[in-house]
Amino acid sequence: MIELSIIVPGRQEEFMGRTIQDLIEHTSEKTEIIGVLDGVLPDPPFDFTSRVTIIYNPFSVGQREASNQGAKIARGKYLMKMDAHCAVDEDFDTKMLKAIKELGNDTTLLPV
């Protein structure tokens, strides 16, 4: 069961591939990653795993619409939007989900 869907929209983001790889390496199998390529294909192409879904828009639709596209296909109980040039701590998703369970579903969390 997917608990968390992380949406990573990006347009010409130099570090988007590295951000997605970092998410793969530091999150559990209960987290899915949705990358939205907004008008530009990556060079070199990303490596794919079963936990990563890529949406490609041949023309830029903007960050808000790209995020909405990711949200529409997300399978997780919780959604998270992340910039395409970030790194995360080991098991940060598990830590966030634990905090949500302790604080309640009407909680907004921001990783630091």
N, C-alpha and C positions, 0 to 999 in steps of 0.2 A: 504494500500500500504506500502510495506517495503521500508524504505529509507536507512537504514544502516544495513549492515551485519558485525557482529563481529566474527572473526575466532580466536579460542583459541586452538592452538595445544599443546599437552603435553604428556610427557612420564614419568611415575612414579612421577608426580607432586603432592606433598602432599596437596597443597592448591587448586588444580584445581576445585574441587567441590564447595569450598567456593567462588572462583573467579566467577564461573558460577552463583551461587546463588546471589552474589553481583550485577552482571550484571542484573539479573532478577529484583531485588529489586530497582535498580537505573536507569533503562532505560524505555523508553516508548514502547507502543505496536507497534510502527513503526520500532523497531529495532529487528532483529533476531540474535540469538546466535548459533554459530556452534562450537561445541567442537570436536576436533579430538584426539581420544585416540590412541596413537602411540605404539602399541605392548603390552599394559598392560591395563587390566580392573581395574576400581577403586574398592577399598574395604574400606568402604561400597559403594554400587552403588549410583549414582547420582539420585536425584529426577528430574523428567522430567516435562516440561510444553510444551504447544503448540509452544512457542517461541524458544525452544531449540531443535536443531538437533544434534545428536551424530553420528559421524563416528568412527567405530572401525576397526583398522588394527590389525589383529592377529600377524603380524610380523612388527617390526619397519621399517618405510620407511624414517624417518628423518624429521626434522622440515620443511624444504622447501617443500617437497612433501606433507606433511600433510597440510600445509597452502594452497598449490595448490588444494588439494582435496576439502577443504572448499570453496575456491573461485569458483570452478567449479559448486557447487550447490547453491551458494549464490543468493538470490533474490533481494538484496538491490541495490539501485542506487550507493551507496558508499560502499567500503570495508575497514575494519579496522582489523589489526592483533594485538592481545594482548597476552602477556605472561600469563601463567597459574598460576601465583602467585601474582596477582595484585588486587587492590580495586579501585573503582571509586566513584566520587562525584555524588550526586543526580542530575539527569537530565543532566549528562555530554554529552550524545548523542545529546540531543536537543541543547545544547550550541555549540557543534561542528558543527552540521548541520546549525545553524544560522550563524556561522562564515564562513562556506563554501559559503553560499548564499550571504554574504556581500563581501567576497574576491574573489569569482569566483571558478569555477570547477577545475581550474588548480592549486589549492592550496594543499599543503601538511601540515597536522596538526599533532602535537604531543601533547597528553595530558600530563599534569604535575601533 
